[in-house]
């Protein structure tokens, strides 16, 4: 810490020296016609240029110097000579610059004897004086928590990290592009809701002072998007932020991004096809291939993707049938060594325990998990040939659940019954979303609904092992 304070003091001394000669060290608007990358493509040797960026390397040679200037797109070398810039400016301003400072430059392009395109600086403008030194190499900032907490430093010095978030932006852009081409309407629904619904999970609670009511940050936008199907919008989607007051892990962040898509007159099978299209369309554009390298696996996105029956696998492993009683489920699981600590446990809670124990092993192919028990989804239609199962899938890829979809339940009487069954065994005062049931009573067309976890999708495409590596500012404990 003492060394850091010393470096900061050195920079403060330079800052004050610059101020004393009447130079503003935190500049104002600077005209930057194009990115550095675009400048390389558009201009040639001898052209006058004007650009700006951060100094990332500095090499002094007496009365002349070279430094690297970087922006979000690329870097370029700049040559500074006292005779051209002016000795006063060179000695009193340039000599007081450091790696990390942000600078505007005007000059002409030329090639050095090594053939590198370089700006021969004729003017420099200080735009921001950095007071903290950057790590010279990324191994100088080993602590992972510090990388996430000081993401701004991470982005400055680590090009690979910047690429991850550029990939994230392109993924979102391509998904939007594809859905827009298909005639879907992008919408926005409330993030603060009077009832926490649309998904299972513990909500974040807040209070609205003017209305004097408690509100919840949304678990999912599902029930509002279905209201729009009732209202006559046949194809809608929302790129949404959801909030769940639960644990943090390499796959979970309390604030996360999903895209939810609803299409009237479609169903679960239609959502399967749409999912395959979204992943292939996006991968071919963003990665240039429909083969995703994730960890040690090369995941082939070529459709159709295989199906994996949850009901069949549960039967094989535990001899459990969907029409068994809750007591039978418990006995069969206990026989396999499962310990039930809670005395009173609902059928849906048991079904969730079973689900967590039996995730499919994914490898070179994405897998649609189908034939899920009806207890696991109160908002999905039951299968026509087996009402104990739902017309639903969960998509697993790279060992993670990536997406979830089903044929939407549009029977208001059945929906209310399902909601009431959900309340059994729940503590505290629980309410049914009566307005959603009322909306269904006006008539909602049969539809397919799909939710894709954007953060996990980016993990796959960018080959990142942790969700924190694909969220710019993941949730962390406060600094001590």
C-alpha positions in Angstrom: 0.0 0.0 0.0 2.9 2.3 0.7 4.3 1.7 -2.7 0.9 2.5 -4.2 0.6 5.7 -2.2 4.1 6.7 -3.5 3.1 6.2 -7.1 -0.1 8.1 -6.6 1.8 11.0 -5.1 4.2 11.1 -8.0 1.2 11.4 -10.4 -0.4 14.1 -8.2 2.9 16.0 -8.3 2.8 15.8 -12.1 -0.9 16.8 -12.1 -0.2 19.9 -10.0 2.8 20.9 -12.2 0.6 20.7 -15.3 -2.0 22.9 -13.6 0.6 25.4 -12.6 1.5 26.1 -16.2 -2.2 26.8 -17.1 -3.1 23.4 -18.7 -6.4 21.8 -17.9 -5.6 18.1 -17.1 -9.2 17.0 -17.5 -10.1 18.1 -20.9 -13.3 18.8 -22.7 -14.8 17.6 -26.0 -12.2 16.3 -28.5 -13.3 15.6 -32.1 -12.6 11.9 -32.9 -13.9 11.2 -36.4 -13.4 7.5 -36.3 -12.1 4.6 -34.2 -8.4 3.7 -34.5 -9.4 0.5 -36.3 -11.4 2.4 -38.8 -8.6 4.9 -39.3 -6.3 2.1 -40.3 -8.7 0.9 -43.0 -9.6 4.4 -44.4 -6.3 6.3 -44.3 -2.8 5.9 -45.8 0.7 7.1 -45.2 0.9 10.9 -45.3 -2.7 11.5 -44.4 -3.5 13.9 -41.5 -5.3 12.2 -38.6 -6.9 13.1 -35.3 -7.7 10.5 -32.7 -7.8 9.9 -29.0 -7.3 7.0 -26.5 -5.4 5.8 -23.5 -1.6 5.5 -23.3 -0.8 1.8 -22.8 2.9 1.9 -23.4 5.6 4.6 -23.3 9.1 4.5 -24.6 11.3 7.6 -24.1 14.4 8.3 -26.1 15.8 11.7 -25.0 14.3 14.4 -27.2 11.8 11.9 -28.8 9.5 9.2 -27.6 7.1 6.6 -28.8 3.8 5.6 -27.1 0.9 3.3 -27.8 -2.6 4.8 -27.9 -5.5 2.5 -27.5 -9.3 2.9 -27.8 -12.0 0.2 -27.7 -11.2 -1.0 -31.2 -7.5 -1.2 -31.6 -4.1 0.5 -30.8 -1.7 2.7 -32.8 1.8 3.9 -32.2 2.5 7.6 -31.8 5.9 9.3 -32.3 6.6 12.5 -30.4 9.6 14.7 -31.1 10.5 17.9 -29.2 11.4 19.7 -32.5 8.0 19.1 -33.9 5.8 19.3 -30.8 7.7 22.2 -29.4 10.3 21.9 -26.6 8.2 23.6 -24.0 5.2 21.3 -24.6 7.5 18.2 -24.8 9.3 18.9 -21.6 6.5 20.5 -19.5 3.5 18.5 -20.7 4.5 15.3 -22.5 7.2 14.4 -20.0 4.6 14.5 -17.3 2.4 12.0 -18.9 2.1 8.4 -17.7 0.7 5.1 -18.8 -3.0 5.2 -18.3 -3.5 8.9 -19.2 -6.0 9.7 -21.9 -4.8 11.8 -24.7 -5.9 13.5 -27.9 -3.4 13.5 -30.8 -3.2 15.3 -34.2 -0.5 14.5 -36.8 0.3 12.7 -40.0 0.7 9.0 -40.6 4.0 7.5 -41.6 5.8 4.1 -41.5 8.7 3.4 -39.2 11.7 1.5 -40.5 10.0 -1.7 -39.2 7.0 -0.9 -41.3 4.6 0.0 -38.5 2.0 2.7 -39.2 2.6 5.5 -36.7 1.2 9.0 -36.1 3.9 11.7 -36.2 2.3 13.9 -33.4 2.0 17.6 -34.2 -0.4 18.4 -31.3 -1.3 16.6 -28.1 -4.2 17.4 -25.7 -4.5 16.0 -22.2 -8.0 14.7 -21.8 -7.7 12.9 -18.4 -4.7 12.4 -16.1 -4.7 9.0 -14.4 -3.8 9.1 -10.8 -3.4 5.4 -10.2 -0.9 3.3 -12.0 -2.1 0.4 -14.1 -0.8 -3.1 -13.7 2.1 -3.5 -16.2 1.0 -7.1 -16.9 -2.2 -8.8 -15.9 -0.4 -11.2 -13.5 0.1 -8.0 -11.4 -3.6 -8.3 -10.5 -4.0 -11.9 -9.5 -6.9 -11.6 -7.1 -10.1 -12.7 -8.9 -12.3 -10.7 -6.5 -10.4 -7.6 -7.4 -10.8 -8.3 -11.1 -14.6 -8.4 -10.7 -14.7 -5.5 -8.2 -12.5 -3.3 -10.3 -13.8 -4.3 -13.7 -12.8 -1.0 -15.2 -9.1 -2.0 -14.6 -9.8 -5.5 -15.9 -11.2 -4.0 -19.1 -8.3 -1.5 -19.6 -5.5 -4.1 -19.4 -7.0 -7.3 -20.5 -8.0 -7.5 -24.2 -9.5 -10.9 -23.8 -12.0 -9.6 -21.2 -13.0 -6.8 -23.6 -13.6 -9.4 -26.3 -16.0 -11.4 -24.0 -18.3 -8.4 -23.6 -18.1 -7.5 -27.3 -19.2 -11.1 -28.0 -22.0 -10.6 -25.5 -23.2 -7.5 -27.2 -23.2 -9.2 -30.6 -25.1 -12.2 -29.3 -27.9 -10.0 -28.1 -27.9 -8.0 -31.3 -28.1 -11.1 -33.5 -31.0 -12.6 -31.4 -32.9 -9.3 -31.7 -32.2 -9.2 -35.5 -33.5 -12.7 -36.1 -36.6 -12.2 -34.0 -37.4 -8.8 -35.6 -37.0 -10.5 -39.1 -39.6 -13.1 -38.0 -42.1 -10.4 -37.0 -41.7 -10.4 -33.3 -42.4 -7.2 -31.3 -39.9 -6.2 -28.6 -41.8 -5.0 -25.5 -41.1 -3.9 -22.0 -43.0 -5.1 -18.9 -42.8 -4.0 -15.2 -39.7 -4.8 -13.2 -41.4 -3.9 -10.0 -44.5 -6.0 -9.5 -47.2 -6.2 -6.8 -47.0 -10.0 -6.9 -43.9 -12.1 -7.4 -44.9 -14.6 -10.1 -44.0 -16.2 -13.4 -41.2 -18.4 -11.9 -40.2 -20.2 -8.8 -37.7 -18.3 -6.6 -37.3 -16.0 -3.6 -38.0 -12.4 -4.6 -36.3 -9.2 -3.6 -38.8 -7.0 -1.7 -39.1 -3.2 -1.7 -41.6 -0.6 -0.7 -43.2 2.2 -2.7 -43.6 5.2 -0.3 -46.2 7.2 -2.3 -48.6 4.3 -2.7 -47.6 2.7 0.6 -47.4 -0.8 -0.8 -44.8 -3.5 -0.9 -43.4 -4.4 -4.4 -41.2 -7.2 -5.7 -38.4 -7.1 -8.2 -39.6 -9.5 -10.9 -38.7 -13.1 -10.9 -39.7 -13.4 -14.6 -41.9 -11.3 -17.1 -43.9 -14.4 -18.1 -47.3 -13.4 -16.8 -47.2 -9.9 -18.3 -46.1 -11.2 -21.7 -49.0 -13.6 -21.8 -51.3 -10.7 -21.0 -50.0 -9.2 -24.3 -51.0 -12.4 -26.1 -54.5 -11.9 -24.7 -54.4 -8.3 -25.9 -53.7 -9.3 -29.5 -50.0 -9.2 -30.0 -49.2 -12.6 -31.5 -45.4 -12.5 -31.3 -43.6 -10.7 -28.5 -40.3 -10.9 -26.8 -38.5 -9.1 -23.9 -34.8 -9.0 -23.2 -35.2 -8.7 -19.5 -33.4 -8.4 -16.2 -34.7 -10.7 -13.5 -33.9 -10.8 -9.8 -33.8 -13.8 -7.4 -32.8 -13.5 -3.8 -30.9 -16.7 -3.7 -27.3 -18.1 -3.7 -24.4 -17.0 -5.8 -22.3 -19.5 -7.7 -20.4 -19.9 -11.0 -23.8 -20.3 -12.7 -26.0 -18.0 -10.5 -26.0 -14.2 -10.0 -29.0 -12.6 -8.1 -29.4 -10.2 -11.1 -29.4 -11.9 -14.4 -30.5 -11.5 -18.0 -32.9 -13.6 -20.0 -34.9 -13.3 -23.2 -38.5 -14.5 -23.0 -40.3 -15.2 -26.3 -44.0 -15.9 -26.9 -45.7 -16.9 -30.1 -49.4 -17.4 -30.5 -50.7 -20.5 -32.3 -47.3 -22.2 -31.7 -46.4 -24.9 -29.1 -43.5 -26.6 -27.4 -42.4 -28.2 -30.7 -42.4 -24.8 -32.3 -40.2 -23.5 -29.5 -37.7 -26.3 -30.0 -37.4 -25.4 -33.7 -37.1 -21.7 -32.8 -34.4 -22.4 -30.2 -32.3 -24.4 -32.7 -32.7 -21.5 -35.2 -31.6 -18.8 -32.6 -28.5 -20.7 -31.6 -27.4 -21.6 -35.1 -28.1 -18.1 -36.5 -26.2 -16.4 -33.7 -23.3 -18.8 -33.6 -22.7 -18.7 -37.4 -22.6 -14.9 -37.3 -20.7 -14.3 -34.0 -18.3 -17.3 -34.1 -18.3 -18.0 -37.8 -19.3 -21.6 -37.2 -22.1 -23.6 -35.5 -19.5 -25.6 -33.5 -19.0 -24.1 -30.0 -15.7 -24.8 -28.1 -16.7 -24.9 -24.4 -14.0 -26.3 -22.0 -12.8 -29.6 -23.4 -16.0 -30.1 -25.5 -16.8 -29.1 -29.1 -20.6 -28.7 -29.1 -22.2 -29.3 -32.5 -25.3 -27.1 -32.9 -26.5 -28.8 -36.2 -30.2 -29.5 -35.8 -32.2 -31.5 -34.9 -31.0 -31.8 -31.4 -31.5 -35.1 -29.4 -34.4 -35.6 -26.9 -33.9 -37.1 -23.5 -37.0 -38.3 -21.5 -37.0 -37.2 -17.9 -39.8 -39.7 -17.0 -38.0 -42.6 -18.6 -34.7 -41.8 -16.8 -36.5 -41.4 -13.4 -38.1 -44.8 -14.0 -34.8 -46.4 -14.8 -32.9 -44.9 -11.9 -35.4 -44.8 -9.0 -38.4 -46.9 -10.3 -40.4 -43.7 -9.9 -43.6 -43.2 -11.9 -45.4 -39.9 -12.2 -48.7 -41.5 -10.9 -47.0 -42.8 -7.7 -48.2 -41.2 -4.5 -45.9 -38.7 -2.7 -45.3 -41.4 0.0 -44.1 -43.9 -2.7 -41.8 -41.3 -4.2 -40.2 -40.7 -0.8 -39.8 -44.4 0.0 -38.2 -45.1 -3.4 -35.8 -42.2 -3.0 -34.9 -43.2 0.6 -34.2 -46.7 -0.7 -31.6 -45.0 -2.9 -30.0 -43.1 0.0 -31.8 -39.8 -0.3 -32.3 -38.2 3.1 -35.4 -36.1 3.6 -34.8 -33.7 6.5 -38.1 -31.8 6.3 -41.0 -33.6 7.9 -43.7 -31.9 5.7 -42.8 -31.7 2.1 -45.0 -31.1 -0.9 -45.2 -33.2 -4.0 -43.8 -30.3 -6.1 -40.9 -30.0 -3.7 -40.2 -33.7 -4.0 -40.3 -33.4 -7.8 -37.8 -30.6 -7.7 -35.4 -32.7 -5.6 -35.7 -35.5 -8.2 -34.9 -33.0 -11.0 -31.8 -31.8 -9.3 -30.6 -35.3 -8.9 -31.0 -36.2 -12.6 -29.5 -33.7 -14.9 -28.4 -35.2 -18.3 -24.8 -35.5 -19.1 -24.2 -33.2 -22.0 -21.2 -33.5 -24.3 -20.9 -32.8 -28.0 -24.6 -32.1 -28.6 -27.3 -29.9 -27.0 -30.1 -32.0 -25.4 -33.8 -31.3 -25.0 -35.0 -32.8 -21.7 -38.7 -33.6 -22.2 -41.5 -35.5 -20.4 -41.2 -33.5 -17.2 -43.7 -34.1 -14.3 -46.7 -31.8 -14.2 -45.8 -30.8 -10.6 -42.7 -29.0 -12.0 -44.6 -26.5 -14.1 -47.9 -24.9 -13.2 -48.0 -22.7 -16.3 -47.6 -25.5 -19.0 -50.1 -27.6 -20.8 -50.2 -31.3 -20.0 -49.3 -33.8 -22.7 -52.4 -34.9 -24.6 -51.4 -38.6 -24.4 -50.2 -38.5 -20.8 -51.7 -35.7 -18.5 -49.2 -36.6 -15.7 -46.5 -35.0 -17.9 -46.2 -31.5 -19.3 -45.6 -30.4 -22.9 -42.3 -28.8 -22.0 -38.6 -29.0 -22.5 -35.5 -27.8 -20.7 -32.4 -27.3 -22.9 -29.1 -28.5 -21.5 -25.7 -27.6 -23.1 -22.2 -27.7 -21.7 -23.6 -29.3 -18.5 -25.9 -26.3 -17.8 -29.6 -25.6 -18.2 -29.7 -22.9 -20.9 -33.4 -22.6 -21.9 -36.9 -23.6 -20.8 -40.0 -23.7 -22.9 -43.5 -25.1 -23.1 -46.9 -25.1 -24.6 -48.6 -22.4 -22.6 -51.6 -23.2 -20.5 -54.5 -21.1 -21.7 -57.4 -22.6 -19.7 -58.3 -20.1 -17.0 -60.2 -22.7 -14.8 -57.2 -25.2 -14.9 -54.8 -22.3 -14.4 -56.6 -21.2 -11.2 -56.6 -24.7 -9.9 -52.9 -25.1 -10.5 -52.2 -21.8 -8.7 -54.3 -23.0 -5.7 -52.4 -26.3 -5.6 -49.1 -24.3 -5.5 -50.2 -22.6 -2.3 -50.6 -25.9 -0.4 -47.8 -26.2 2.2 -46.5 -22.6 1.7 -46.0 -20.5 4.8 -47.4 -17.0 5.2 -50.1 -15.3 3.3 -49.9 -16.3 -0.3 -52.1 -15.0 -3.1 -53.2 -16.0 -6.5 -52.6 -13.6 -9.4 -56.3 -13.1 -10.0 -55.8 -10.5 -12.7 -53.8 -13.0 -14.7 -56.6 -15.5 -14.4 -59.1 -12.8 -15.4 -56.9 -12.1 -18.5 -57.1 -15.7 -19.5 -60.9 -15.6 -19.1 -61.0 -13.1 -22.0 -59.3 -15.8 -24.1 -55.6 -16.4 -24.8 -54.7 -18.2 -28.0 -52.7 -21.4 -27.8 -49.1 -20.4 -27.7 -45.5 -21.5 -27.2 -43.2 -19.7 -24.8 -39.4 -19.8 -24.5 -36.9 -18.4 -22.0 -33.2 -18.4 -22.8 -30.6 -17.5 -20.1 -28.4 -14.9 -21.9 -25.6 -15.0 -19.3 -25.2 -18.8 -19.7 -25.4 -18.5 -23.5 -22.6 -16.0 -23.4 -20.6 -18.4 -21.1 -20.9 -21.0 -23.9 -20.1 -18.7 -26.8 -17.2 -17.0 -25.1 -15.9 -20.2 -23.5 -16.0 -18.8 -19.9 -16.4 -21.1 -16.9 -18.1 -18.6 -14.5 -21.1 -16.4 -14.9 -19.1 -13.6 -13.2 -16.8 -13.6 -16.3 -19.7 -12.6 -18.6 -21.4 -10.0 -16.3 -19.7 -6.7 -16.3 -20.4 -5.9 -12.6 -21.4 -9.2 -10.8 -22.8 -9.0 -7.3 -20.1 -9.1 -4.6 -19.9 -8.7 -0.9 -19.1 -5.1 0.1 -15.4 -4.4 0.5 -14.1 -4.8 4.0 
